[in-house]
C-alpha cells in the first residue's frame, strides 16, 4: 500500500529539510511518496530543491511550483492531482505537526473502519505547546459552525492532519484557493457520507515571530467558507 504525503510549502527554508526527514522516518510500514507544492516561496526555499536527491537519495520526492502565490487550497489542488497512492495525507512544511503521529492517524483506515481521519489538537492527552487563547477560541467557533451545517461532531475542523482514502478525493473538486479549503473539504466529506474518524495528536504551534502565518482575517474568511460550502458544491 502506498501513502501519498502532500506538503504545501511557502517560505519554509528553515524547516523543510527537517520535516522531510521526519516524514520519511515516520514509524509506519507503508511505502510513501512525497509531493511538495511550492506556492511561490521568496525566502530561498527553492534553493533547497536541487539538494533533495543528495539529502534523501532513496526517497520518492516530487516538487511542483506555482509561479505566483495562490494559497493552501490551490497548493492542495495541485498536489492531490499528482498523487498515485492508496491513501493521501496532508502535512504542513513547518514543524507544528509531528509525523510520529502517523500510526494512530492511519489505524482507523487500515483497520477498515474509516474513509477519512482528522487529527485533533483538542482531544486526547497528547502534549501541546501553550500559545494563543484567541486562536483556540476562533478555531472552536469555526469548528462548531461547521458542525452545525454538516451535522458532524468534530473538535478540530481546521487541523492540518487529514488523511483520505484515494477514492474519497476523486469525488472532490477543490474550489478554495486559500484557508477556506479546510471547511470546504469537511463539507464535501460530510455530503459524501464518508466514514470520518478523529484521533488526538500532539501539537507544537509556532509563534508569529517563529513564522506563523494564519491571522484573524483567515478565521473570518473561514466563517464565510463554512456558510458558502454548506449550500454549494
Helices and strands as residue ranges (DSSP letters): E 2-9, H 16-25, E 31-38, G 45-51, H 52-55, E 60-65, H 72-81, E 87-90, G 99-101, H 102-110, E 116-120, H 133-150, E 162-165, H 166-170, H 181-191, E 196-200, H 216-231
